[in-house]
Amino acid sequence: MSRCYFVYLIASRTRVLYCGVTGNLEKRTYEHQNGIFEGFSSKYHCTRLVWFEAFEDVRNAIDRETQIKRWRREKKLALITRMNPSWTDLSESWQR
């Protein structure tokens, strides 16, 4: 059984963006939504999962995260809008 890694963008209501990588997207989203870690996403109330991409190899996920973090904001917004035009919280339907 192969492990899955995710690169994700989480946003605040005012569309401040945080990009991260994780091996457990559900747990990490829960941590963002409940302010478990102090830092950027907690400070700016980034709680809505608006985009993610899955990888089998953690190195590929880290490379993608690094690539996205280097992008201009406009390119990140376009990436989100292609997958999630209404910017809904993709984790809303998850059982918690």
Helices and strands as residue ranges (DSSP letters): E 5-11, E 17-22, H 25-33, H 40-43, E 48-55, H 58-70, H 73-83
